[in-house]
Amino acid sequence: MIHNMSSVLQLLLAGESLDTTQMAQVLGMSESDIESEMARLKREGTLLGTRAILNSDKVESESVRAVIEVRLSPERDGGFDRIAERISRFDGVESCYLMSGSYDLLLFAKGDDLKAVASFVSERLASVEGVLSTATHFRLRTYKEQGYHLGNFESNGDKPAISP
């Protein structure tokens, strides 16, 4: 949780693609103040980067994305941290989260094809000391990405009806 979040960071997190001139106008600040604040946020490690949100159905890409649940045996002195740090450094791992529940780590992974992801799981991930088991789920279709609805799905724009 970010306490005392800067207005620049709040605007960036709102998901709008604004340049520094537009951000300055919205926030009533100078463009140099916006640039200074963004530099400070990057320097402190609060703002790690900005990235576009793509509709993968519109981009010609043959890559495959998977969600991998990983059960671990914690280390005596390091718990899950050292194992998670090691796993998160693999090139194919886009995101790595420590979870509560029936598995310990949740990975978002990417590969050139199904075989590449399967090979990563069976040859690299499963061989990491402390990994007890994995469950791999391949992404078939994306309906919503980071708050943005993708595609033209039939909807009246409202939230789904709640059944009694």
N, C-alpha and C positions, 0 to 999 in steps of 0.2 A: 504494500500500500504506500502510495506516495503522499507524504504530508506536506502541506504548504506548497502545493503544486503551482508552478509559475503559469501565468496566463499564456505564454508562448507554448509551453508544453501542453496545456489544456487544449489549445487550438489545434496543435498537431495531432493530438489523440482523438479529436472530434472526427478525424478522417477526411477532412477536406484538403484538396490539393491547392494550396495557396503559396505564392512566392513571397519573398520577404517584404516586398512593397505592399502586397495585398494584406499580409498579416499586420503590418504597421498601421494601415488604414483601419482595419477591424478593431485593433486594440488601442488605437490612439497613441501610438508610440512612434519614435523615429525608426527608420530602416536600420540605422547603425545600432540602435538599442536591441532590435530584434536579432541582428547578426551576432551581437555580443552575448545575448542570452542563449542563443543556440550553441555558440562556441563553448560557453560555460557548461551547459547541459551535456555536451559531448565530452568535454574535458573531465567532468566529474563522473562520467559513465552512466548518467541517467538516460540520456538519449543515445541509443546505440546505432541508430540509422533510421532512414525512412525508405519505404519501399512501396511500389505500386501494387495494387491488388488486381490480379488478372483473372479473367474468365477463361479457364483452361479449355473450355469447349470452343472458344473463338481463336485460340492460338494453336498453330500446328505444332504439336509436341508429342513425341512418342514416349515420354517418360511415364513412369508408374509411381504412384505414391501409396504408401502403406502406413498403417497404424500398428505398432507392435507393443504388446503387453509383455513385460519382463518381470519374472519373479526372481528375487535375489536372496542369497544367504549373506546377511550383513557381516562385515569384518569386525573383529574384536575391538579395535581402537578407532576405526574410521566409520563404522556403521555402513551406510549406503554411499556416502559421499565420494570416496575414492573410486569405487566401481562405476558410479554414475558419471564421474568426471572422465574416466577412461572411455566409456561407451559414447559419451557426448562428443568426443573428439573424432570419431569415425566420419569420413567424408560423406557417407550416405545419410547420416543423421541430421535432419533439419532442426528438430526440437527434441528436448529430453526433459521430462518432468517427474519428480518424486510424487507418488500418489498414495492415498490411503485406500484400503479396500483389499480386493482379492489378488492384486498384483502390486509391485513396488515401483516400477518405472513405466512411463508411457512415452514411447518414441514415435515421432513422425519421421518417416524415412522416404527417400527418393532413389530411384534407380532407372537405368535406361529401359529396362523391360522386366517382366515377371521373373525371369531366370536370374537377373542381376540381384534383385531384392531377395529372392529365395537363397541365392548363394551367399549373400551378405549375412542373412540370418543363420544359416546352417554352418558356414565355415568361419565367420568372424565373430558374430555376436554370441552364438551358443558356446564357443570355445573360451570365452572370457571367464576367468576363475571367479566363482561366486554366482554365476548365472545358473539358476536351477531349471527354468523353463521359459519358453516364449510362446506367444500366440500372435499370429500375423493376420491382419485384416487388410485387404486391398481396397482402395477407394475406387468405386465404380462411377459415381457421378457426384458433382457438387451442386447443392441447391443454394447455399448461402456461405459466403466467405468473409470473415471478419466484419460482420454486420451488413454486408451487401448481398442482396438477392441476385442470383445469376439466372439468366434465361427468362423465357416467357411462359411461365407455368400458370395454369388457370387458377386465378385467385381473385377475390374481391378486395384484396389489400388489407383486410382485417385479420386479426389474430384468429387462429382456429377456434371453432365453437367448442364449448365445454359441455360434455355429456354428463347427465346426472349419474 
